[in-house]
Amino acid sequence: GSDFWPMPWYLRAFDKVGYWTELIDAPDAPVIIADPLFQEEIEERLKAEYQTEYFGLRPGVNLLVYIEKRLWKKVFPD
C-alpha cells in the first residue's frame, strides 16, 4: 500500500535502509518499522530482543517500531 509515505523521504540520508513488500524470514535489524497488522508474524521471526513503540506517521497512520534492546539502552540508559 501507500501508507509508508513519507517514510522514504525521512530516511533518505541513511544508506542502509531497505523496503520490502512481503515479510522476510529473518527481519532482525537495529530498527524495524512495520504495519501493526504484521506484529504477530514479525515477533515470531525475531531473534534479538526489542523495545516496541508505536509511531504516528501522519493522522490515521500508525506504525510499529522495533528498536533492538542493545540500541535502546545506548540511547536511553537506565
C-alpha positions in Angstrom: 0.0 0.0 0.0 0.9 3.6 0.2 0.7 4.1 4.0 4.5 4.2 4.2 4.8 7.6 2.6 6.7 9.9 3.6 8.9 7.4 5.4 11.4 7.1 2.4 11.7 10.9 2.4 12.5 10.9 6.2 15.1 8.1 5.8 16.7 9.3 2.5 20.0 10.3 4.2 20.6 6.7 5.5 22.4 4.3 3.2 21.4 1.1 5.0 17.7 1.2 4.6 15.6 -1.5 2.9 11.9 -1.7 2.0 10.0 -5.0 1.5 6.5 -5.6 0.2 6.4 -9.0 2.0 7.6 -10.1 5.4 11.1 -11.6 5.2 12.2 -14.8 7.0 14.8 -13.0 9.2 13.7 -9.4 9.8 16.2 -8.7 12.6 17.8 -5.2 12.2 18.7 -2.5 14.7 15.4 -0.7 13.9 12.3 -2.3 12.2 9.3 -0.2 11.2 6.2 -2.1 10.2 2.5 -2.0 9.8 0.9 -3.1 13.1 -1.1 -5.7 11.1 2.1 -7.8 10.9 3.0 -7.6 14.6 2.4 -11.3 15.4 4.2 -12.6 12.3 7.2 -10.3 12.9 7.5 -11.2 16.5 7.5 -14.9 15.7 10.6 -14.4 13.4 12.7 -12.0 15.6 15.7 -13.5 17.2 17.0 -10.4 19.1 15.2 -8.6 22.0 13.4 -5.4 21.0 11.7 -2.5 22.6 8.4 -1.9 20.9 6.9 1.5 20.3 4.1 3.0 18.2 4.8 5.9 15.8 2.2 8.1 14.3 3.4 8.7 10.7 0.5 11.0 9.9 -3.1 11.3 11.1 -4.7 7.9 10.9 -1.5 6.0 10.1 0.3 4.3 13.0 3.4 2.2 12.6 5.0 -0.3 14.9 8.7 0.4 15.6 11.0 -2.3 17.0 14.3 -1.0 18.4 16.9 -3.6 19.3 17.3 -3.6 23.1 21.1 -3.0 22.8 20.5 0.2 20.8 17.6 1.2 23.1 19.9 1.0 26.1 22.6 3.1 24.4 20.1 5.9 23.7 18.1 5.5 27.0 20.5 4.2 29.7 19.0 3.2 33.0 
